[in-house]
Amino acid sequence: MNRSCRRRGVTLIEVAASTVLVGLLLTASLKTTAAVTRWRAIGVERAKAFALADERLQEMLSHPYSDPESPLGQYLWVPLRYNRLLFDDIDDYHDYSESPPEEVNGVDRADYADWSIRHDVHRVDPDNLSSVIGSDQGVRRVRVTVTSPAGRDYVRTTYVTRDRIRSSAEYSQNL
């Protein structure tokens, strides 16, 4: 038989190499799809968390800076639980948490069944907003932390002065 008429075909090595190459490409595309799906879910979770934090922060900021019945804005906070309708100033929210989050009247929010929310209100030094102080110098740091069912924290912080001037809020999240 003439060597130039020899049949041309695919060798076993070529088949194996192409199978490995297709497998690698398929694995890479599946990992990319999984990552995109995960980040999309985190984005939805993030939006939901910040919506709750903003809603609660607006509720808090609708109250006076300090207790209307206490002299000189002193902390006369008593831990009132399970009924935010009784809160009459921002300080009443200090160290208050709910799991799951509730409406102001105490009814659980079905759309946040596995979530939790924490509130912190601290007096801070007007010259160093990261420094918590004991006496009232006219500035409070108001922080709302929403924790998702996956355990990620989403934090909304703002600063309130006695004159009700508020700084812009900062967002942070723990992924």
LUMZASE-410336 format. One record per residue: chain; x, y, z of N, C-alpha, C in turn; residue number from 0. Coordinates in steps of 0.1 Angstrom, whole numbers, plus 5000, padded with zeros to 4 digits. Layout:
BEGIN
NODE  chaine   n_x   n_y   n_z  ca_x  ca_y  ca_z   c_x   c_y   c_z  num
NODE       A     X     Y     Z     X     Y     Z     X     Y     Z  NUM
...
***
This chain:
BEGIN
NODE  chaine   n_x   n_y   n_z  ca_x  ca_y  ca_z   c_x   c_y   c_z  num
NODE       A  5008  4988  5000  5000  5000  5000  5009  5012  5000    0
NODE       A  5005  5022  4993  5012  5035  4992  5011  5043  5005    1
NODE       A  5022  5048  5010  5022  5056  5022  5013  5069  5021    2
NODE       A  5012  5074  5010  5004  5087  5008  4990  5084  5009    3
NODE       A  4985  5072  5007  4971  5069  5008  4967  5064  5022    4
NODE       A  4976  5064  5031  4973  5060  5045  4961  5068  5051    5
NODE       A  4952  5061  5058  4940  5067  5064  4945  5077  5075    6
NODE       A  4938  5088  5074  4941  5098  5085  4929  5098  5095    7
NODE       A  4932  5097  5107  4922  5096  5118  4927  5103  5130    8
NODE       A  4920  5102  5141  4923  5108  5154  4929  5097  5162    9
NODE       A  4940  5100  5168  4947  5090  5176  4941  5090  5190   10
NODE       A  4944  5080  5198  4939  5079  5211  4944  5090  5220   11
NODE       A  4956  5094  5218  4962  5105  5225  4955  5119  5223   12
NODE       A  4951  5121  5210  4944  5133  5207  4930  5133  5213   13
NODE       A  4924  5122  5214  4910  5121  5220  4912  5124  5235   14
NODE       A  4922  5118  5241  4924  5120  5256  4927  5135  5259   15
NODE       A  4935  5141  5251  4939  5155  5253  4927  5164  5251   16
NODE       A  4919  5162  5241  4907  5170  5239  4897  5168  5250   17
NODE       A  4896  5156  5255  4886  5153  5266  4891  5160  5279   18
NODE       A  4904  5160  5282  4909  5167  5293  4906  5182  5292   19
NODE       A  4909  5188  5280  4907  5202  5277  4892  5206  5279   20
NODE       A  4883  5198  5274  4869  5201  5275  4865  5200  5290   21
NODE       A  4870  5190  5297  4867  5189  5311  4872  5201  5319   22
NODE       A  4884  5206  5317  4889  5218  5323  4880  5230  5321   23
NODE       A  4876  5232  5308  4868  5243  5304  4854  5243  5311   24
NODE       A  4849  5231  5311  4836  5229  5318  4836  5232  5333   25
NODE       A  4847  5227  5339  4849  5229  5354  4850  5244  5356   26
NODE       A  4858  5251  5348  4860  5266  5350  4847  5273  5348   27
NODE       A  4839  5269  5338  4826  5276  5336  4816  5274  5347   28
NODE       A  4816  5262  5352  4807  5259  5364  4811  5266  5376   29
NODE       A  4824  5267  5379  4829  5275  5390  4825  5290  5389   30
NODE       A  4827  5295  5377  4823  5309  5374  4808  5312  5376   31
NODE       A  4800  5303  5371  4786  5304  5373  4782  5303  5388   32
NODE       A  4788  5294  5395  4785  5293  5410  4789  5306  5417   33
NODE       A  4801  5312  5413  4805  5324  5420  4796  5336  5417   34
NODE       A  4791  5337  5404  4782  5347  5400  4769  5346  5408   35
NODE       A  4764  5334  5409  4751  5331  5416  4753  5335  5431   36
NODE       A  4764  5331  5437  4766  5334  5451  4767  5349  5453   37
NODE       A  4774  5357  5445  4775  5371  5446  4762  5378  5444   38
NODE       A  4754  5373  5435  4741  5379  5432  4732  5377  5445   39
NODE       A  4733  5365  5451  4725  5363  5463  4730  5372  5475   40
NODE       A  4743  5374  5476  4748  5383  5486  4744  5397  5483   41
NODE       A  4743  5401  5471  4738  5415  5467  4723  5417  5471   42
NODE       A  4715  5407  5469  4701  5407  5473  4700  5408  5488   43
NODE       A  4708  5400  5495  4709  5400  5510  4713  5413  5515   44
NODE       A  4723  5419  5509  4729  5432  5513  4718  5443  5512   45
NODE       A  4711  5443  5501  4700  5453  5498  4689  5451  5509   46
NODE       A  4686  5439  5512  4675  5437  5522  4680  5441  5536   47
NODE       A  4692  5438  5539  4698  5442  5552  4698  5457  5554   48
NODE       A  4703  5464  5544  4704  5479  5545  4691  5485  5545   49
NODE       A  4681  5479  5538  4667  5485  5538  4662  5484  5553   50
NODE       A  4664  5473  5560  4660  5472  5573  4667  5481  5582   51
NODE       A  4680  5482  5580  4689  5491  5589  4684  5506  5587   52
NODE       A  4682  5510  5574  4678  5524  5571  4664  5527  5577   53
NODE       A  4655  5517  5576  4642  5518  5582  4643  5520  5597   54
NODE       A  4651  5512  5604  4652  5513  5618  4659  5526  5623   55
NODE       A  4669  5530  5615  4676  5542  5618  4667  5554  5617   56
NODE       A  4659  5554  5607  4649  5565  5606  4639  5566  5617   57
NODE       A  4635  5554  5622  4627  5553  5634  4634  5559  5646   58
NODE       A  4646  5555  5648  4654  5560  5659  4656  5575  5658   59
NODE       A  4659  5580  5646  4662  5595  5645  4649  5603  5646   60
NODE       A  4638  5597  5646  4625  5604  5647  4623  5608  5662   61
NODE       A  4631  5602  5671  4630  5605  5685  4640  5617  5689   62
NODE       A  4637  5623  5700  4646  5634  5705  4660  5629  5708   63
NODE       A  4670  5638  5708  4684  5635  5711  4685  5628  5725   64
NODE       A  4678  5634  5734  4679  5629  5748  4665  5629  5754   65
NODE       A  4664  5622  5765  4651  5620  5772  4645  5634  5776   66
NODE       A  4633  5636  5771  4627  5649  5774  4625  5652  5789   67
NODE       A  4625  5641  5797  4622  5642  5811  4635  5642  5819   68
NODE       A  4646  5640  5813  4659  5640  5821  4666  5653  5820   69
NODE       A  4672  5658  5830  4679  5671  5830  4693  5669  5823   70
NODE       A  4697  5678  5815  4710  5679  5808  4713  5667  5799   71
NODE       A  4703  5660  5795  4706  5649  5786  4713  5637  5792   72
NODE       A  4712  5635  5805  4719  5625  5812  4712  5611  5808   73
NODE       A  4721  5601  5809  4716  5587  5807  4707  5583  5818   74
NODE       A  4694  5582  5816  4685  5577  5826  4678  5565  5820   75
NODE       A  4686  5558  5812  4680  5547  5804  4677  5535  5812   76
NODE       A  4665  5530  5810  4660  5518  5817  4658  5508  5806   77
NODE       A  4663  5496  5807  4661  5486  5796  4646  5482  5793   78
NODE       A  4640  5489  5784  4626  5486  5781  4627  5475  5769   79
NODE       A  4621  5464  5771  4622  5454  5761  4608  5451  5755   80
NODE       A  4608  5447  5743  4597  5442  5736  4586  5452  5732   81
NODE       A  4588  5464  5734  4578  5474  5730  4585  5487  5727   82
NODE       A  4588  5489  5715  4595  5502  5711  4586  5514  5711   83
NODE       A  4573  5511  5712  4563  5522  5713  4566  5531  5726   84
NODE       A  4572  5525  5736  4575  5532  5748  4588  5540  5747   85
NODE       A  4596  5538  5737  4609  5546  5736  4606  5560  5733   86
NODE       A  4612  5569  5741  4609  5584  5739  4622  5592  5735   87
NODE       A  4633  5585  5734  4645  5592  5729  4655  5582  5723   88
NODE       A  4665  5587  5717  4675  5578  5710  4682  5568  5719   89
NODE       A  4685  5573  5732  4692  5564  5741  4684  5552  5745   90
NODE       A  4671  5552  5744  4663  5540  5747  4667  5528  5738   91
NODE       A  4672  5530  5727  4676  5520  5718  4689  5513  5721   92
NODE       A  4697  5520  5730  4710  5515  5733  4710  5500  5738   93
NODE       A  4718  5492  5732  4719  5478  5736  4706  5470  5734   94
NODE       A  4698  5474  5725  4685  5468  5723  4687  5459  5710   95
NODE       A  4682  5446  5711  4683  5437  5700  4670  5429  5698   96
NODE       A  4668  5425  5686  4656  5416  5683  4661  5405  5674   97
NODE       A  4655  5393  5676  4657  5382  5667  4645  5373  5668   98
NODE       A  4637  5374  5658  4638  5382  5645  4633  5396  5648   99
NODE       A  4637  5405  5638  4632  5419  5639  4617  5420  5640  100
NODE       A  4613  5430  5646  4598  5432  5648  4594  5445  5643  101
NODE       A  4581  5446  5641  4575  5459  5639  4575  5467  5652  102
NODE       A  4572  5480  5651  4573  5489  5663  4563  5484  5674  103
NODE       A  4552  5477  5670  4543  5473  5680  4546  5459  5685  104
NODE       A  4557  5453  5681  4562  5440  5687  4558  5428  5679  105
NODE       A  4552  5430  5667  4549  5418  5658  4561  5415  5650  106
NODE       A  4564  5402  5650  4576  5397  5642  4574  5400  5627  107
NODE       A  4585  5403  5621  4585  5406  5606  4587  5393  5599  108
NODE       A  4577  5388  5592  4579  5375  5585  4589  5375  5575  109
NODE       A  4592  5387  5568  4602  5388  5558  4616  5387  5563  110
NODE       A  4618  5388  5576  4631  5387  5582  4631  5376  5593  111
NODE       A  4625  5365  5591  4623  5355  5601  4636  5350  5607  112
NODE       A  4647  5348  5599  4659  5342  5605  4670  5353  5607  113
NODE       A  4666  5365  5607  4676  5377  5608  4676  5382  5623  114
NODE       A  4686  5390  5626  4686  5397  5639  4691  5411  5637  115
NODE       A  4687  5419  5646  4691  5434  5646  4696  5438  5659  116
NODE       A  4706  5446  5660  4712  5452  5672  4713  5467  5670  117
NODE       A  4711  5474  5682  4712  5489  5682  4722  5493  5692  118
NODE       A  4730  5502  5689  4740  5508  5699  4739  5523  5697  119
NODE       A  4739  5530  5709  4739  5544  5709  4750  5548  5720  120
NODE       A  4760  5555  5715  4771  5559  5724  4774  5574  5723  121
NODE       A  4777  5580  5734  4782  5593  5734  4796  5593  5729  122
NODE       A  4800  5602  5720  4813  5602  5715  4819  5616  5716  123
NODE       A  4832  5616  5715  4840  5629  5716  4838  5636  5702  124
NODE       A  4833  5648  5703  4831  5656  5690  4844  5657  5682  125
NODE       A  4855  5657  5688  4868  5659  5681  4874  5645  5676  126
NODE       A  4869  5634  5681  4873  5621  5678  4861  5611  5678  127
NODE       A  4854  5610  5667  4841  5603  5667  4843  5588  5670  128
NODE       A  4855  5583  5670  4857  5569  5673  4859  5567  5688  129
NODE       A  4859  5577  5695  4862  5577  5710  4849  5578  5718  130
NODE       A  4845  5567  5724  4833  5567  5733  4837  5573  5746  131
NODE       A  4828  5582  5751  4831  5589  5763  4819  5588  5772  132
NODE       A  4821  5591  5785  4810  5590  5795  4801  5601  5796  133
NODE       A  4806  5613  5794  4798  5625  5796  4792  5630  5782  134
NODE       A  4781  5637  5783  4775  5641  5770  4782  5654  5765  135
NODE       A  4788  5653  5754  4795  5664  5747  4787  5669  5735  136
NODE       A  4775  5664  5734  4766  5668  5723  4766  5660  5710  137
NODE       A  4773  5649  5710  4773  5640  5698  4771  5626  5702  138
NODE       A  4762  5619  5695  4760  5605  5697  4762  5597  5685  139
NODE       A  4768  5585  5686  4770  5576  5675  4758  5566  5676  140
NODE       A  4751  5566  5665  4739  5557  5664  4743  5546  5654  141
NODE       A  4743  5533  5658  4747  5522  5650  4736  5511  5650  142
NODE       A  4732  5507  5638  4723  5496  5636  4730  5485  5629  143
NODE       A  4731  5473  5635  4737  5461  5629  4727  5451  5626  144
NODE       A  4726  5447  5613  4716  5437  5609  4725  5424  5605  145
NODE       A  4721  5413  5611  4728  5400  5608  4719  5391  5600  146
NODE       A  4724  5387  5589  4717  5378  5579  4716  5364  5585  147
NODE       A  4708  5356  5579  4708  5341  5582  4721  5335  5580  148
NODE       A  4729  5340  5571  4742  5334  5568  4753  5339  5578  149
NODE       A  4749  5348  5587  4758  5353  5597  4766  5365  5593  150
NODE       A  4763  5371  5582  4770  5383  5577  4764  5395  5584  151
NODE       A  4772  5404  5589  4768  5417  5595  4768  5428  5586  152
NODE       A  4757  5436  5586  4756  5448  5578  4754  5459  5587  153
NODE       A  4762  5469  5587  4762  5480  5598  4759  5493  5591  154
NODE       A  4750  5501  5597  4747  5514  5593  4749  5523  5605  155
NODE       A  4758  5533  5603  4762  5542  5614  4759  5556  5610  156
NODE       A  4755  5564  5619  4754  5579  5617  4757  5586  5630  157
NODE       A  4759  5599  5630  4762  5607  5642  4751  5617  5643  158
NODE       A  4747  5619  5655  4736  5629  5658  4741  5639  5668  159
NODE       A  4738  5651  5666  4742  5661  5675  4730  5666  5683  160
NODE       A  4732  5673  5693  4721  5678  5701  4712  5688  5693  161
NODE       A  4719  5694  5683  4711  5703  5674  4705  5696  5662  162
NODE       A  4706  5683  5662  4699  5674  5652  4707  5675  5639  163
NODE       A  4719  5679  5639  4727  5679  5626  4733  5665  5625  164
NODE       A  4731  5659  5614  4736  5645  5612  4747  5645  5602  165
NODE       A  4756  5636  5604  4767  5634  5594  4762  5624  5584  166
NODE       A  4769  5623  5573  4765  5613  5564  4769  5599  5570  167
NODE       A  4761  5589  5566  4763  5576  5572  4773  5568  5565  168
NODE       A  4779  5559  5572  4789  5550  5566  4783  5536  5566  169
NODE       A  4786  5528  5556  4782  5515  5555  4794  5506  5556  170
NODE       A  4792  5494  5563  4803  5484  5562  4796  5471  5563  171
NODE       A  4803  5461  5558  4797  5448  5559  4809  5438  5562  172
NODE       A  4805  5427  5568  4814  5417  5572  4811  5405  5563  173
NODE       A  4819  5402  5553  4816  5390  5544  4824  5378  5549  174
***
